[in-house]
Amino acid sequence: MSASVSDSTARGTEPVRPYRILVLGAGFGGLYTAVYLARYLRNHPNVWITVIDRRNYFLFTPMLHSTATGALEPRYIAHSVRKIFRKTRIHAHIGEVLGIDLENRSVSTVHRTMQFDELVLSLGSETNFYGMEARLENAFTLKSLKDAAAINNHLIRMFEKAYWEEDPQVRSAALTFVVVGGGPTGVELAGEIHEYANRELLRDFGRRIRKEEIRVILVEATRRILPSLPENLSDEALERLKKIGIEVFLEARLSGYRNHVMEIEGRLPVRTETLVWAAGVRTSPLISSLPLARDPQGRIKVKGTLESLSMDHVWVVGDNASCLNPYEGKPYPPTAQTAVRQAKVAAYNIAARILRKPEKIFSHHHIGGFVSIGNNYALLSAKQFTLSGILGWFLWNLVYIHKLPIIRYRLFSTFGLFLKVFFERATTEIDLCPEYEESSRNAAGSGSARE
Ligand SMILES: Cc1cc2nc3c(=O)[nH]c(=O)nc-3n(C[C@H](O)[C@H](O)[C@H](O)COP(=O)(O)OP(=O)(O)OC[C@H]3O[C@@H](n4cnc5c(N)ncnc54)[C@H](O)[C@@H]3O)c2cc1C
């Protein structure tokens, strides 16, 4: 074990070396770990806490679909980490992590190499195409703010295209919107696209586009959507999607998407210019290539304390952690809820290790889940309690907005979302950087899935 804070302060006249905690990732796991660490170690100024992230903001992913469909301004869900850390002693280092050297206890970013005494891995996950990349031409994903802005712009452009288009086939491809993946992200996005297209965009383009021309399709490979919810709620969600007019293809396996044609095994091809891939996530190669005990998905196996099973002083939280739920005998799901709860325990245990106190074991009962399905409707399932409809939707918003770190944005988001019930959403394109714009505008060209 490396020196504890008390050891290093007891070295007499030698300059005292700070005890360095490096947290990789400022998402749900990393940001909250750092904030709790600062709290638990507030009387130990000689401990340095540094958070490294490629972005200078914490992204509130549960509301990303609202940004992709004009309901929330991008910055309301992207909060500056420097603002969040301003009144703490946490340092932020903004830069891409390129390498993690566990043997020499260092992390390299594009800018510098930093040493650590304790390391927290919380780099999240990336889109999993299940080996389909080469067969998906210009598919969208929804993982980042840029993805959300690109989807938003593309939806508007498809209406612009259809507005003047006379060829019925081209028109139909422009006005058909496909989301692949029947988990919460896919269901929520399909619901929001449906609402955005049918309520908002149709108001702007209604002179030359009819409601009957708009198709929103949700494609799911298994026999049911939302497998993490109880079966009766999955069924209710399915009914709801169909009722508002979304076509749901169950047990539908996508075999390719090229030249604006979606191929599904055993079904007729569908012409569409919009396909969003929301079918799953996988561990980033940076994490899954580390010489640590891993599960088949590449996530790092941890002890109950959230320290790596195979290496001391390396802690793992959020999507990177393979942590067994003792109540269910299977790993905790990769959700924000899990990440935030793990962050608190990991921070506690790191502080306990430094201060030589007993450590805690992570365990929690999953409280349940929310899923919003367009038109101000959400399903809530928590323990024995279920709720749906507009009441569920209000609760969905209150819970999520309350979790935004910066209070100012909580207020903006509350106003924004509640005003959307009575007023219109934004139908303006969001400016993106030039290269991205270029590839987005040339959506008809060749290439593979965007990331
Ligand atoms: C669209 C969408 C909707 C979701 N909705 C919900 C929901 O409603 N409820 C729920 O519980 N969960 C939801 N999730 C899942 C949730 O976002 C994740 O489970 C959670 O973010 C995991 O936390 P994390 O800290 O492991 O990773 P993240 O929050 O993703 O944080 C990882 C951080 O690491 C940074 N990073 C990654 N690689 C590098 C690198 N090489 N160098 C530097 N920085 C790097 C990233 O920029 C990011 O800030 C949703 C996810 C998505 C994509």
The ligand as an SDF file (V2000), in Angstrom:
LIG
                    3D

 53 58  0  0  0  0  0  0  0  0999 V2000
  -29.4170    8.7760  -24.0970 C   0  0  0  0  0  0  0  0  0  0  0  0
  -29.1980    8.1280  -22.7460 C   0  0  0  0  0  0  0  0  0  0  0  0
  -30.2160    8.1600  -21.8170 C   0  0  0  0  0  0  0  0  0  0  0  0
  -30.0360    7.5680  -20.5680 C   0  0  0  0  0  0  0  0  0  0  0  0
  -31.0550    7.6230  -19.6620 N   0  0  0  0  0  0  0  0  0  0  0  0
  -30.8880    7.1190  -18.4370 C   0  0  0  0  0  0  0  0  0  0  0  0
  -31.9180    7.2200  -17.4720 C   0  0  0  0  0  0  0  0  0  0  0  0
  -32.9910    7.7570  -17.7530 O   0  0  0  0  0  0  0  0  0  0  0  0
  -31.6930    6.7240  -16.2400 N   0  0  0  0  0  0  0  0  0  0  0  0
  -30.5020    6.1270  -15.8900 C   0  0  0  0  0  0  0  0  0  0  0  0
  -30.3410    5.7160  -14.7260 O   0  0  0  0  0  0  0  0  0  0  0  0
  -29.5030    6.0060  -16.7810 N   0  0  0  0  0  0  0  0  0  0  0  0
  -29.6650    6.4820  -18.0380 C   0  0  0  0  0  0  0  0  0  0  0  0
  -28.6560    6.3610  -18.9660 N   0  0  0  0  0  0  0  0  0  0  0  0
  -27.4360    5.6210  -18.6120 C   0  0  0  0  0  0  0  0  0  0  0  0
  -26.4740    6.5340  -17.8500 C   0  0  0  0  0  0  0  0  0  0  0  0
  -26.1890    7.6750  -18.6050 O   0  0  0  0  0  0  0  0  0  0  0  0
  -25.1800    5.7930  -17.5700 C   0  0  0  0  0  0  0  0  0  0  0  0
  -25.4280    4.5620  -16.9580 O   0  0  0  0  0  0  0  0  0  0  0  0
  -24.3030    6.6500  -16.6570 C   0  0  0  0  0  0  0  0  0  0  0  0
  -23.9890    7.8670  -17.3050 O   0  0  0  0  0  0  0  0  0  0  0  0
  -23.0300    5.9110  -16.2760 C   0  0  0  0  0  0  0  0  0  0  0  0
  -22.1990    6.7440  -15.5410 O   0  0  0  0  0  0  0  0  0  0  0  0
  -20.6140    6.6790  -15.7520 P   0  0  0  0  0  0  0  0  0  0  0  0
  -20.0070    7.6380  -14.7940 O   0  0  0  0  0  0  0  0  0  0  0  0
  -20.1900    5.2750  -15.7290 O   0  0  0  0  0  0  0  0  0  0  0  0
  -20.4040    7.1760  -17.2480 O   0  0  0  0  0  0  0  0  0  0  0  0
  -20.7250    8.5850  -17.9040 P   0  0  0  0  0  0  0  0  0  0  0  0
  -21.7620    9.3170  -17.1600 O   0  0  0  0  0  0  0  0  0  0  0  0
  -20.9550    8.3050  -19.3420 O   0  0  0  0  0  0  0  0  0  0  0  0
  -19.3640    9.3830  -17.7410 O   0  0  0  0  0  0  0  0  0  0  0  0
  -18.1960    9.0060  -18.4100 C   0  0  0  0  0  0  0  0  0  0  0  0
  -17.3320   10.2390  -18.5840 C   0  0  0  0  0  0  0  0  0  0  0  0
  -16.0650    9.8370  -19.0550 O   0  0  0  0  0  0  0  0  0  0  0  0
  -15.6300   10.7060  -20.0710 C   0  0  0  0  0  0  0  0  0  0  0  0
  -14.6940    9.9570  -20.9280 N   0  0  0  0  0  0  0  0  0  0  0  0
  -14.9020    8.7850  -21.5580 C   0  0  0  0  0  0  0  0  0  0  0  0
  -13.7990    8.3830  -22.1980 N   0  0  0  0  0  0  0  0  0  0  0  0
  -12.8650    9.3340  -21.9870 C   0  0  0  0  0  0  0  0  0  0  0  0
  -11.5060    9.4900  -22.3600 C   0  0  0  0  0  0  0  0  0  0  0  0
  -10.8600    8.5840  -23.1070 N   0  0  0  0  0  0  0  0  0  0  0  0
  -10.8520   10.5870  -21.9510 N   0  0  0  0  0  0  0  0  0  0  0  0
  -11.4570   11.5240  -21.1860 C   0  0  0  0  0  0  0  0  0  0  0  0
  -12.7340   11.4160  -20.7760 N   0  0  0  0  0  0  0  0  0  0  0  0
  -13.4250   10.3360  -21.1700 C   0  0  0  0  0  0  0  0  0  0  0  0
  -16.8910   11.1140  -20.7950 C   0  0  0  0  0  0  0  0  0  0  0  0
  -16.7120   12.3550  -21.4370 O   0  0  0  0  0  0  0  0  0  0  0  0
  -17.8930   11.1950  -19.6320 C   0  0  0  0  0  0  0  0  0  0  0  0
  -17.9880   12.4860  -19.0990 O   0  0  0  0  0  0  0  0  0  0  0  0
  -28.8100    6.9300  -20.2500 C   0  0  0  0  0  0  0  0  0  0  0  0
  -27.7710    6.9090  -21.1780 C   0  0  0  0  0  0  0  0  0  0  0  0
  -27.9620    7.5080  -22.4170 C   0  0  0  0  0  0  0  0  0  0  0  0
  -26.8340    7.4970  -23.4270 C   0  0  0  0  0  0  0  0  0  0  0  0
  1  2  1  0
  2  3  1  0
  2 52  2  0
  3  4  2  0
  4  5  1  0
  4 50  1  0
  5  6  2  0
  6  7  1  0
  6 13  1  0
  7  8  2  0
  7  9  1  0
  9 10  1  0
 10 11  2  0
 10 12  1  0
 12 13  2  0
 13 14  1  0
 14 15  1  0
 14 50  1  0
 15 16  1  0
 16 17  1  0
 16 18  1  0
 18 19  1  0
 18 20  1  0
 20 21  1  0
 20 22  1  0
 22 23  1  0
 23 24  1  0
 24 25  2  0
 24 26  1  0
 24 27  1  0
 27 28  1  0
 28 29  2  0
 28 30  1  0
 28 31  1  0
 31 32  1  0
 32 33  1  0
 33 34  1  0
 33 48  1  0
 34 35  1  0
 35 36  1  0
 35 46  1  0
 36 37  1  0
 36 45  1  0
 37 38  2  0
 38 39  1  0
 39 40  1  0
 39 45  2  0
 40 41  1  0
 40 42  2  0
 42 43  1  0
 43 44  2  0
 44 45  1  0
 46 47  1  0
 46 48  1  0
 48 49  1  0
 50 51  2  0
 51 52  1  0
 52 53  1  0
M  END
$$$$
